[in-house]
């Protein structure tokens, strides 16, 4: 994903995006779109893994719903992929796998602290096993903040995003969080200050599109193909 703003903003967009690539970033994806559009956006943000190893963690807050489709859209390439699930209703045993090469860990959905701790531990373990990570080598996807908001409320989830984003930025990684609501929803506005960019998703005549908002700079791109 390489969005450009209007001509007068294009240079500022490119400079800031390059900074985010080098410094690490956190992104919020909003918009009420079909799941396959979110899968496509997630695939792009998880990055290709042929030229550079990627170490990816996919966090599913609605149990195993969507894991298979997300992994089908995901080319592991070089690197590693792990899955954490946390949901009110559990259907499978801890430590089981959805794929021979993808370990799955199930967590208590009632503890945001445990979820944040598991993500931080994964970052630590990846650093220990791989050494110094290249920019963008580590990628995190949280497939939906909605179940967490329903259970824990807005302020704890905002703090979870702040802490998780900071941990990923510390190794120049990229974290993204899905929130399937309209971009002007109150909860989207509340979470936005915790991230570096907001990507708004939509479909236009059946074609998926994206529009980027850089939070600190208050810059916005045009609608672009996804």
C-alpha positions as a Markdown table, in Angstrom:
| # | Residue | x | y | z |
|---|---|---|---|---|
| 1 | Unk | 0.0 | 0.0 | 0.0 |
| 2 | Unk | 1.6 | 3.3 | -1.1 |
| 3 | Unk | -1.1 | 6.0 | -1.0 |
| 4 | Unk | -0.5 | 9.5 | -2.4 |
| 5 | Unk | -2.4 | 12.5 | -1.4 |
| 6 | Unk | -3.5 | 15.4 | -3.6 |
| 7 | Unk | -0.6 | 17.0 | -5.5 |
| 8 | Unk | 0.0 | 19.6 | -2.8 |
| 9 | Unk | 0.1 | 16.9 | -0.1 |
| 10 | Unk | 1.9 | 14.2 | -2.0 |
| 11 | Unk | 5.4 | 15.1 | -0.9 |
| 12 | Unk | 4.3 | 15.3 | 2.8 |
| 13 | Unk | 2.6 | 11.9 | 2.5 |
| 14 | Unk | 5.6 | 10.2 | 1.0 |
| 15 | Unk | 8.0 | 11.7 | 3.6 |
| 16 | Unk | 5.8 | 10.7 | 6.5 |
| 17 | Unk | 5.1 | 7.2 | 5.1 |
| 18 | Unk | 8.9 | 6.6 | 4.8 |
| 19 | Unk | 9.3 | 7.7 | 8.4 |
| 20 | Unk | 6.7 | 5.3 | 9.5 |
| 21 | Unk | 8.4 | 2.4 | 7.6 |
| 22 | Unk | 11.6 | 3.2 | 9.3 |
| 23 | Unk | 10.3 | 4.0 | 12.8 |
| 24 | Unk | 7.5 | 1.4 | 13.0 |
| 25 | Unk | 3.8 | 2.1 | 12.8 |
| 26 | Unk | 0.3 | 1.3 | 13.9 |
| 27 | Unk | -2.7 | 1.5 | 11.6 |
| 28 | Unk | -6.5 | 1.4 | 12.3 |
| 29 | Unk | -8.7 | 0.0 | 9.5 |
| 30 | Unk | -12.3 | 1.2 | 9.5 |
| 31 | Unk | -15.3 | 0.9 | 7.2 |
| 32 | Unk | -18.2 | -1.4 | 6.9 |
| 33 | Unk | -17.1 | -3.7 | 4.0 |
| 34 | Unk | -17.3 | -7.4 | 3.2 |
| 35 | Unk | -14.9 | -9.7 | 4.9 |
| 36 | Unk | -13.0 | -10.4 | 1.6 |
| 37 | Unk | -12.1 | -6.7 | 1.4 |
| 38 | Unk | -10.7 | -6.8 | 4.9 |
| 39 | Unk | -8.8 | -9.9 | 4.0 |
| 40 | Unk | -7.2 | -8.2 | 1.0 |
| 41 | Unk | -6.2 | -5.1 | 3.1 |
| 42 | Unk | -4.8 | -7.4 | 5.8 |
| 43 | Unk | -2.8 | -9.4 | 3.2 |
| 44 | Unk | -1.2 | -6.1 | 1.9 |
| 45 | Unk | -0.4 | -4.9 | 5.4 |
| 46 | Unk | 1.1 | -8.2 | 6.4 |
| 47 | Unk | 3.5 | -7.8 | 3.5 |
| 48 | Unk | 5.2 | -10.2 | 1.0 |
| 49 | Unk | 7.8 | -12.5 | 2.4 |
| 50 | Unk | 9.9 | -13.4 | -0.6 |
| 51 | Unk | 12.6 | -10.7 | -0.6 |
| 52 | Unk | 12.5 | -10.1 | 3.2 |
| 53 | Unk | 11.5 | -12.5 | 6.0 |
| 54 | Unk | 8.3 | -11.6 | 7.8 |
| 55 | Unk | 7.4 | -12.7 | 11.3 |
| 56 | Unk | 3.6 | -12.4 | 11.6 |
| 57 | Unk | 1.2 | -12.7 | 14.5 |
| 58 | Unk | -2.5 | -12.9 | 13.7 |
| 59 | Unk | -4.8 | -12.2 | 16.7 |
| 60 | Unk | -8.4 | -13.4 | 16.3 |
| 61 | Unk | -10.7 | -11.8 | 18.9 |
| 62 | Unk | -13.8 | -13.7 | 17.7 |
| 63 | Unk | -12.4 | -17.2 | 18.1 |
| 64 | Unk | -11.6 | -19.1 | 15.0 |
| 65 | Unk | -14.0 | -17.2 | 12.8 |
| 66 | Unk | -12.2 | -16.0 | 9.7 |
| 67 | Unk | -8.9 | -17.8 | 10.4 |
| 68 | Unk | -9.1 | -20.1 | 7.4 |
| 69 | Unk | -10.0 | -17.4 | 4.9 |
| 70 | Unk | -7.3 | -15.1 | 6.4 |
| 71 | Unk | -4.6 | -17.8 | 6.1 |
| 72 | Unk | -5.7 | -18.8 | 2.6 |
| 73 | Unk | -5.1 | -15.2 | 1.5 |
| 74 | Unk | -1.7 | -15.3 | 3.3 |
| 75 | Unk | 1.5 | -16.4 | 1.6 |
| 76 | Unk | 3.9 | -17.3 | 4.5 |
| 77 | Unk | 7.0 | -17.1 | 2.3 |
| 78 | Unk | 10.1 | -16.6 | 4.4 |
| 79 | Unk | 9.7 | -16.1 | 8.1 |
| 80 | Unk | 7.0 | -17.3 | 10.5 |
| 81 | Unk | 3.3 | -17.1 | 11.2 |
| 82 | Unk | 1.6 | -17.6 | 14.6 |
| 83 | Unk | -2.1 | -17.2 | 15.7 |
| 84 | Unk | -3.6 | -16.2 | 19.0 |
| 85 | Unk | -7.4 | -16.6 | 19.5 |
| 86 | Unk | -9.4 | -15.0 | 22.3 |
| 87 | Unk | -13.2 | -15.3 | 22.3 |
| 88 | Unk | -16.2 | -15.7 | 24.6 |
| 89 | Unk | -17.0 | -19.1 | 23.0 |
| 90 | Unk | -14.2 | -21.5 | 22.5 |
| 91 | Unk | -14.5 | -24.5 | 20.2 |
| 92 | Unk | -11.0 | -26.1 | 20.2 |
| 93 | Unk | -8.2 | -27.0 | 22.5 |
| 94 | Unk | -5.3 | -24.7 | 23.4 |
| 95 | Unk | -2.2 | -25.2 | 21.3 |
| 96 | Unk | -4.1 | -26.9 | 18.4 |
| 97 | Unk | -3.3 | -25.9 | 14.8 |
| 98 | Unk | -5.4 | -24.8 | 11.9 |
| 99 | Unk | -2.4 | -25.5 | 9.6 |
| 100 | Unk | 0.5 | -27.9 | 10.0 |
| 101 | Unk | 2.9 | -24.9 | 10.1 |
| 102 | Unk | 0.8 | -22.4 | 12.0 |
| 103 | Unk | 0.7 | -22.8 | 15.8 |
| 104 | Unk | -2.5 | -21.5 | 17.5 |
| 105 | Unk | -2.7 | -20.3 | 21.2 |
| 106 | Unk | -6.0 | -19.7 | 22.8 |
| 107 | Unk | -6.3 | -17.1 | 25.6 |
| 108 | Unk | -8.9 | -16.1 | 28.2 |
| 109 | Unk | -11.1 | -13.4 | 26.5 |
| 110 | Unk | -11.7 | -11.8 | 29.8 |
| 111 | Unk | -8.2 | -10.5 | 30.2 |
| 112 | Unk | -6.8 | -7.7 | 28.0 |
| 113 | Unk | -3.7 | -7.9 | 30.1 |
| 114 | Unk | -3.1 | -11.5 | 29.2 |
| 115 | Unk | -3.7 | -10.7 | 25.5 |
| 116 | Unk | -1.3 | -7.8 | 25.6 |
| 117 | Unk | 1.2 | -9.8 | 27.5 |
| 118 | Unk | 1.1 | -12.6 | 24.9 |
| 119 | Unk | 1.7 | -10.2 | 22.1 |
| 120 | Unk | 4.6 | -8.6 | 23.9 |
| 121 | Unk | 6.0 | -12.1 | 24.7 |
| 122 | Unk | 5.8 | -13.0 | 21.0 |
| 123 | Unk | 7.7 | -9.8 | 20.1 |
| 124 | Unk | 10.4 | -10.7 | 22.7 |
| 125 | Unk | 10.7 | -14.3 | 21.5 |
| 126 | Unk | 11.0 | -13.1 | 17.9 |
| 127 | Unk | 13.7 | -10.7 | 18.8 |
| 128 | Unk | 15.6 | -13.3 | 20.7 |
| 129 | Unk | 15.4 | -15.9 | 18.0 |
| 130 | Unk | 16.1 | -13.5 | 15.0 |
| 131 | Unk | 18.3 | -10.9 | 16.5 |
| 132 | Unk | 17.9 | -7.3 | 15.3 |
| 133 | Unk | 14.9 | -7.1 | 13.1 |
| 134 | Unk | 14.8 | -5.2 | 9.9 |
| 135 | Unk | 12.3 | -2.4 | 9.4 |
| 136 | Unk | 8.9 | -3.9 | 8.8 |
| 137 | Unk | 10.1 | -7.5 | 9.4 |
| 138 | Unk | 7.6 | -7.9 | 12.3 |
| 139 | Unk | 3.9 | -7.6 | 11.5 |
| 140 | Unk | 0.9 | -7.8 | 13.8 |
| 141 | Unk | -2.8 | -8.1 | 12.8 |
| 142 | Unk | -5.7 | -7.8 | 15.3 |
| 143 | Unk | -8.7 | -9.0 | 13.3 |
| 144 | Unk | -11.3 | -7.0 | 15.2 |
| 145 | Unk | -11.5 | -4.6 | 18.1 |
| 146 | Unk | -15.3 | -4.9 | 18.3 |
| 147 | Unk | -15.4 | -8.0 | 20.6 |
| 148 | Unk | -12.9 | -6.4 | 22.9 |
| 149 | Unk | -14.9 | -3.2 | 23.0 |
| 150 | Unk | -18.1 | -5.2 | 23.9 |
| 151 | Unk | -16.4 | -7.0 | 26.8 |
| 152 | Unk | -14.0 | -4.4 | 28.1 |
| 153 | Unk | -15.3 | -1.0 | 27.0 |
| 154 | Unk | -13.6 | 1.9 | 25.2 |
| 155 | Unk | -11.0 | 3.2 | 27.6 |
| 156 | Unk | -9.3 | -0.2 | 28.3 |
| 157 | Unk | -9.3 | -1.1 | 24.6 |
| 158 | Unk | -7.8 | 2.3 | 23.7 |
| 159 | Unk | -5.0 | 1.7 | 26.3 |
| 160 | Unk | -4.5 | -1.8 | 24.9 |
| 161 | Unk | -4.0 | -0.3 | 21.4 |
| 162 | Unk | -1.6 | 2.3 | 22.8 |
| 163 | Unk | 0.6 | -0.2 | 24.6 |
| 164 | Unk | 0.5 | -2.8 | 21.8 |
| 165 | Unk | 1.3 | -0.2 | 19.2 |
| 166 | Unk | 4.3 | 1.1 | 21.2 |
| 167 | Unk | 5.7 | -2.4 | 21.6 |
| 168 | Unk | 5.6 | -3.1 | 17.9 |
| 169 | Unk | 7.0 | 0.3 | 17.0 |
| 170 | Unk | 9.9 | -0.4 | 19.4 |
| 171 | Unk | 11.2 | -3.0 | 16.9 |
| 172 | Unk | 10.3 | -0.9 | 13.8 |
| 173 | Unk | 7.4 | -3.3 | 13.1 |
| 174 | Unk | 3.9 | -2.7 | 11.8 |
| 175 | Unk | 0.7 | -3.3 | 13.7 |
| 176 | Unk | -2.8 | -3.0 | 12.3 |
| 177 | Unk | -6.1 | -3.2 | 14.0 |
| 178 | Unk | -9.5 | -3.8 | 12.3 |
| 179 | Unk | -12.6 | -1.9 | 13.5 |
| 180 | Unk | -15.6 | -2.6 | 11.2 |
| 181 | Unk | -17.5 | 0.6 | 11.8 |
| 182 | Unk | -18.0 | 3.8 | 9.8 |
| 183 | Unk | -15.0 | 6.1 | 9.8 |
| 184 | Unk | -17.1 | 8.9 | 11.5 |
| 185 | Unk | -18.3 | 6.6 | 14.3 |
| 186 | Unk | -17.5 | 7.8 | 17.8 |
| 187 | Unk | -15.5 | 4.7 | 18.7 |
| 188 | Unk | -13.3 | 5.1 | 15.6 |
| 189 | Unk | -12.6 | 8.7 | 16.5 |
| 190 | Unk | -11.7 | 7.6 | 20.1 |
| 191 | Unk | -9.3 | 4.9 | 18.9 |
| 192 | Unk | -7.6 | 7.0 | 16.2 |
| 193 | Unk | -5.3 | 9.0 | 18.4 |
| 194 | Unk | -3.6 | 5.7 | 19.5 |
| 195 | Unk | -2.4 | 5.0 | 15.9 |
| 196 | Unk | -0.3 | 6.7 | 13.3 |
| 197 | Unk | -2.7 | 6.2 | 10.4 |
| 198 | Unk | -6.3 | 5.3 | 9.7 |
| 199 | Unk | -7.2 | 3.4 | 6.5 |
| 200 | Unk | -10.9 | 3.8 | 5.5 |
| 201 | Unk | -12.2 | 1.0 | 3.3 |
| 202 | Unk | -15.1 | 1.0 | 0.9 |
| 203 | Unk | -16.4 | -0.6 | -2.3 |
| 204 | Unk | -17.3 | 1.4 | -5.3 |
| 205 | Unk | -19.2 | -0.4 | -8.1 |
| 206 | Unk | -17.9 | -3.6 | -6.4 |
| 207 | Unk | -14.3 | -2.5 | -6.5 |
| 208 | Unk | -12.5 | -2.2 | -3.1 |
| 209 | Unk | -10.9 | 1.1 | -2.4 |
| 210 | Unk | -8.8 | 2.7 | 0.4 |
| 211 | Unk | -8.3 | 6.2 | 1.7 |
| 212 | Unk | -5.5 | 7.0 | 4.2 |
| 213 | Unk | -5.6 | 9.5 | 7.0 |
| 214 | Unk | -2.3 | 10.3 | 8.7 |
| 215 | Unk | -3.3 | 11.2 | 12.2 |
| 216 | Unk | -0.7 | 13.5 | 13.5 |
| 217 | Unk | -0.3 | 15.5 | 10.3 |
| 218 | Unk | -4.0 | 15.6 | 9.5 |
| 219 | Unk | -3.3 | 14.6 | 5.9 |
| 220 | Unk | -5.7 | 12.5 | 3.8 |
| 221 | Unk | -5.2 | 10.7 | 0.5 |
| 222 | Unk | -7.5 | 10.3 | -2.4 |
| 223 | Unk | -9.6 | 7.2 | -2.8 |
| 224 | Unk | -7.3 | 4.6 | -4.3 |
| 225 | Unk | -7.7 | 1.0 | -5.5 |
| 226 | Unk | -6.9 | -1.5 | -2.8 |
